[in-house]
């Protein structure tokens, strides 16, 4: 009786869709479940949650990465594309879910090729980034905030008994500034006094006046933020970083200014990116990347660039260093690698909002043949060693 993984995956796919099984299919499934207790436990676990736990991110795996793994099984190619998509997903679900099952029961599958990660990743799972920040007011007072902040409602965040409205508006360039600090494992949204909405990423700072002056609107950014700038033709809006300025009138764009590299990605409208020696104008779907004194314009992947703003952990053809930096900011981790982990290999995948660290590592373990060890907030990334 045929009980190979592909055939069983077809049967499990039908179970997911609540389709009746033929007699021979039911027999094959029963034989497969009786062969090993892990198979039965896996099936029960998948049926209990409808496959939703892992289908969500496995359905979003980059096709190339997913099919590389599936094609290693040397499956026939003459099935309908839709059915094979379901088969691919179910096979991947089986691998990862069985891995999670064995982590929870602290057993090892000899010769198995499911993703591997140290058991303490599950036991000490890390929650994703959450809403939170602190503001250092212009008078030096510190305030913690755990909700979005709206500067347009008419209630100042600083008492006029401490600093007068006049003090805050001496002129456009010398107005006293508040500083919004968003630590790792946090994010924050603020609406400025002109109605501009700003989403600030983890490990970032935004300096801004309580009210803008008459000739321009200017904020200062370290890290990353997404701006939806309120249109005002009389007062251009500037985002100033240590390396460049971004000038707009009204538009939607993202600025990432980590590690002496600045990338401005435009979703809507038009922006000018400039430094002391040059300037470029970009269109929607383009980015301007500043590095070592040069500005480069290219077509960009907005889904990738704006994933953090949409609370999605998304990477496409990214190397492990880039992914490690994202993990560091999103989960407040200290990440290191063994020497055998290649900085040149790239990975692709996506996982939705509210994903715990273990779920992200499960995806990375599968698409990248990686394993992980977590000790408090220290994450070690290693090449996977398959037991034979």
C-alpha positions in Angstrom: 0.0 0.0 0.0 1.3 3.4 -1.0 2.3 5.5 2.0 5.0 7.8 0.6 5.0 11.4 1.9 3.6 12.8 -1.3 0.6 10.5 -1.4 -0.1 11.0 2.2 0.2 14.8 1.7 -2.5 14.5 -1.0 -4.7 12.7 1.5 -4.1 15.2 4.3 -4.8 18.0 1.9 -8.2 16.5 1.3 -8.7 16.2 5.1 -7.9 19.9 5.4 -10.6 20.7 2.8 -13.1 18.3 4.5 -13.4 16.2 1.4 -14.4 12.5 1.8 -11.6 10.0 1.4 -11.9 6.9 -0.8 -11.5 3.5 0.9 -7.9 3.0 -0.3 -7.0 6.5 0.8 -8.4 5.9 4.3 -6.5 2.7 4.5 -3.2 4.3 3.4 -3.7 7.1 6.0 -4.5 4.5 8.7 -1.3 2.5 7.9 0.8 5.7 7.9 -0.5 6.8 11.2 0.0 3.3 12.7 3.6 3.1 11.5 5.0 5.5 14.0 3.3 7.2 17.0 4.8 10.5 15.9 2.7 10.3 12.6 -0.5 9.9 14.5 0.4 12.6 17.0 1.2 14.9 14.1 -2.0 14.2 12.2 -4.1 14.8 15.4 -2.3 18.1 16.1 -2.8 19.3 12.5 -6.5 18.4 12.5 -6.9 20.0 15.9 -5.8 23.4 14.6 -6.9 23.0 11.0 -3.3 23.4 9.9 -3.6 27.1 10.5 -0.6 27.5 12.7 1.9 26.8 10.0 0.0 27.1 6.8 -0.1 30.8 7.3 3.6 31.3 6.8 4.3 28.3 4.7 1.8 29.5 2.0 3.9 32.6 1.8 7.3 31.0 1.4 9.1 32.1 -1.7 8.2 29.7 -4.4 11.8 29.1 -5.4 12.8 28.2 -1.8 9.7 26.0 -1.2 10.0 24.1 -4.5 13.7 23.5 -4.1 12.9 21.5 -1.0 9.9 19.8 -2.5 11.7 18.8 -5.7 14.4 17.1 -3.7 11.8 14.4 -3.2 11.7 13.8 -7.0 8.0 14.0 -7.2 6.1 13.5 -10.5 5.3 16.8 -12.4 2.1 15.9 -14.2 -0.4 16.9 -11.5 -2.5 20.0 -11.6 -0.7 23.1 -10.3 -3.3 23.8 -7.6 -3.1 20.3 -6.2 0.7 20.4 -6.2 0.6 23.7 -4.3 -1.5 22.1 -1.6 0.8 19.1 -1.6 3.9 21.3 -1.2 2.3 23.2 1.7 1.2 20.1 3.5 4.6 18.4 3.1 6.2 21.5 4.6 3.6 21.6 7.4 4.3 18.0 8.2 8.0 18.6 8.5 7.7 21.7 10.7 4.8 20.5 12.8 6.6 17.2 13.5 9.7 19.2 14.5 7.6 21.2 16.9 6.0 18.0 18.3 9.4 16.5 19.0 10.7 19.7 20.5 7.8 19.7 23.0 8.2 16.0 23.9 12.1 16.4 23.9 12.7 13.5 21.5 15.0 13.3 18.5 14.0 11.6 15.2 17.0 9.6 14.0 17.7 10.3 10.4 15.0 12.9 10.2 15.3 15.9 8.0 12.9 18.3 9.6 14.2 21.7 10.8 16.1 21.6 14.0 16.4 24.2 16.8 17.4 23.9 20.4 14.5 23.0 22.7 14.9 26.1 24.9 13.7 28.3 22.0 10.2 26.9 22.6 10.5 27.0 26.4 11.8 30.6 26.4 9.8 31.8 23.4 10.1 35.5 22.6 7.0 37.7 21.8 7.1 40.0 18.8 7.5 43.8 19.0 4.7 45.7 20.6 3.5 49.3 20.8 5.6 51.4 23.1 8.1 54.2 23.3 9.3 57.1 25.5 9.5 60.8 24.8 12.1 63.1 26.1 10.5 66.5 26.1 12.2 69.7 25.2 12.5 70.6 28.9 14.2 67.2 29.6 11.2 65.5 31.2 10.8 61.8 30.2 7.4 60.2 29.5 6.6 56.6 28.7 3.9 56.1 26.2 2.1 52.8 25.3 -0.5 54.2 22.9 -0.4 56.1 19.7 0.1 59.9 20.1 -1.9 62.5 18.3 -0.4 66.0 18.3 -3.3 67.5 16.3 -6.0 67.3 18.9 -5.0 70.5 20.6 -3.7 69.1 23.8 0.1 69.6 24.0 2.2 66.9 25.5 4.2 69.5 27.4 2.7 71.9 29.9 2.9 75.5 28.9 3.8 76.2 32.5 7.1 74.5 31.8 7.9 75.9 28.3 5.9 78.6 26.6 4.5 78.3 23.2 6.8 81.1 22.1 9.8 79.2 23.3 8.9 76.3 21.1 8.6 78.4 18.0 11.6 80.7 18.0 12.1 79.9 14.3 11.9 76.9 11.9 15.5 75.7 12.4 15.9 76.4 16.2 12.5 75.4 17.5 13.0 73.3 20.6 12.4 69.6 19.9 10.9 66.6 21.6 12.6 63.2 21.0 10.6 60.1 20.5 12.7 57.0 21.3 11.4 53.6 20.2 13.6 50.8 21.7 14.1 47.3 20.2 11.1 45.0 20.3 8.8 48.1 20.1 7.2 50.2 17.4 5.1 53.4 17.6 2.8 55.7 15.6 2.6 59.5 16.1 0.6 62.1 14.3 2.4 65.4 14.2 0.8 68.8 14.6 0.3 69.3 10.8 -1.5 66.0 10.5 1.5 64.0 9.2 1.3 60.4 10.4 4.6 58.7 11.3 5.2 55.0 12.1 8.5 54.6 13.9 10.3 51.3 13.8 12.2 49.6 16.6 15.6 50.9 17.6 14.8 54.4 16.1 14.6 58.0 17.2 12.4 60.8 15.9 13.0 64.5 16.9 10.2 66.9 16.2 8.7 70.2 17.3 5.4 70.4 19.1 4.3 72.9 16.3 5.9 73.6 13.0 7.0 77.1 11.9 5.7 79.2 9.0 8.2 78.3 6.3 9.0 74.6 6.6 8.3 71.4 8.5 11.4 69.5 9.6 12.0 66.4 11.7 15.2 64.4 12.4 15.4 60.6 12.1 17.8 58.0 13.4 16.7 54.5 12.4 13.6 53.9 10.3 10.1 55.5 9.9 7.3 55.5 7.4 5.7 58.9 6.7 2.3 59.9 5.4 2.9 63.6 4.9 0.0 66.0 5.1 0.0 68.2 2.0 1.0 71.8 2.5 2.4 73.6 -0.6 3.6 76.6 1.5 5.7 74.5 3.9 7.8 71.7 2.5 8.4 68.7 4.8 11.9 67.6 5.5 13.2 64.4 7.0 16.8 65.0 8.0 19.2 62.1 8.8 22.9 62.3 9.5 23.7 61.6 5.9 20.9 63.0 3.7 17.7 65.1 3.7 14.4 64.0 2.1 12.2 66.9 0.9 8.4 66.5 0.2 5.2 68.4 0.0 2.7 65.6 0.5 3.4 61.9 0.0 3.9 58.4 1.5 7.4 57.1 1.9 9.8 55.1 4.1 13.2 56.1 5.3 15.6 53.5 6.7 18.8 55.1 8.2 20.6 52.3 10.0 24.3 51.7 10.0 25.4 54.7 7.8 23.2 53.5 4.9 20.0 55.4 4.1 17.3 54.0 1.9 14.2 56.1 0.9 11.4 54.1 -0.6 8.4 55.9 -2.2 4.9 54.5 -2.1 3.0 57.6 -3.3 3.7 61.1 -4.6 7.2 62.4 -5.2 10.2 63.1 -3.0 13.6 64.6 -3.5 16.6 63.0 -1.8 19.6 65.3 -1.3 23.0 65.7 0.4 25.6 68.4 0.2 26.7 67.5 -3.3 23.8 65.9 -5.1 20.0 65.4 -5.3 17.7 63.0 -7.0 13.9 62.8 -7.4 12.2 59.4 -7.2 8.8 58.1 -8.4 6.5 55.6 -6.7 8.0 52.1 -6.6 11.5 53.5 -6.6 14.1 53.9 -3.9 17.1 56.1 -3.4 19.9 54.5 -1.6 22.7 56.6 -0.1 26.0 54.9 0.8 29.6 56.3 1.0 28.6 59.6 -0.5 26.7 58.2 -3.5 22.9 58.1 -4.1 21.6 55.3 -6.3 18.0 55.1 -7.7 16.5 51.8 -8.4 13.2 49.9 -8.6 12.3 48.6 -5.1 10.1 45.9 -3.5 7.6 48.0 -1.5 6.2 44.9 0.2 9.7 44.2 1.5 10.5 47.8 2.4 7.2 48.4 4.3 6.8 45.0 5.9 7.8 46.2 9.3 5.2 49.0 9.2 2.5 46.3 8.4 3.8 44.2 11.3 5.0 41.4 9.0 8.4 39.7 9.1 9.2 39.5 5.4 12.4 38.8 3.6 13.2 38.0 0.0 16.6 37.0 -1.3 18.1 38.5 1.9 21.3 37.3 3.5 21.5 36.1 7.0 23.2 39.3 8.2 20.2 41.4 7.1 17.8 38.9 8.7 19.8 38.9 11.9 19.5 42.6 12.1 15.7 42.4 11.7 15.6 39.7 14.5 17.7 41.9 16.7 15.4 44.9 16.3 12.1 43.1 16.3 12.8 40.7 19.2 15.5 42.6 21.1 18.1 39.9 20.6 21.9 39.7 20.6 22.6 37.6 17.4 25.8 35.8 16.5 26.8 33.1 14.0 29.2 30.2 13.8 31.9 30.4 11.2 30.2 27.9 8.9 27.1 30.1 8.3 27.5 31.7 4.9 26.9 35.4 4.7 26.3 35.1 0.9 23.4 32.6 0.9 20.0 34.2 0.6 16.6 33.4 2.1 13.0 34.2 1.3 9.9 33.9 3.4 7.0 35.8 5.1 5.2 35.4 8.4 2.2 37.4 9.6 1.8 39.8 12.6 2.1 38.6 16.2 4.5 35.8 15.3 6.6 34.6 18.2 10.3 34.0 17.7 9.9 30.2 17.5 7.6 30.6 14.5 10.1 32.8 12.6 13.0 30.4 13.4 10.9 27.5 12.2 10.5 29.1 8.8 14.2 30.0 8.7 15.2 26.5 9.8 13.2 25.0 6.9 14.2 27.3 4.1 17.8 27.6 5.2 18.9 24.4 6.8 19.8 26.4 9.9 19.5 25.6 13.6 19.4 27.9 16.5 20.2 28.1 20.2 18.7 30.7 22.4 20.1 31.6 25.9 18.1 34.4 27.5 18.3 37.1 24.7 21.4 35.6 23.0 20.6 33.8 19.7 23.3 31.7 18.1 22.7 30.7 14.4 24.4 27.5 13.2 24.3 25.3 10.1 22.0 22.3 10.6 23.6 18.9 11.3 21.4 16.1 10.0 21.6 12.9 11.9 22.1 9.8 9.9 
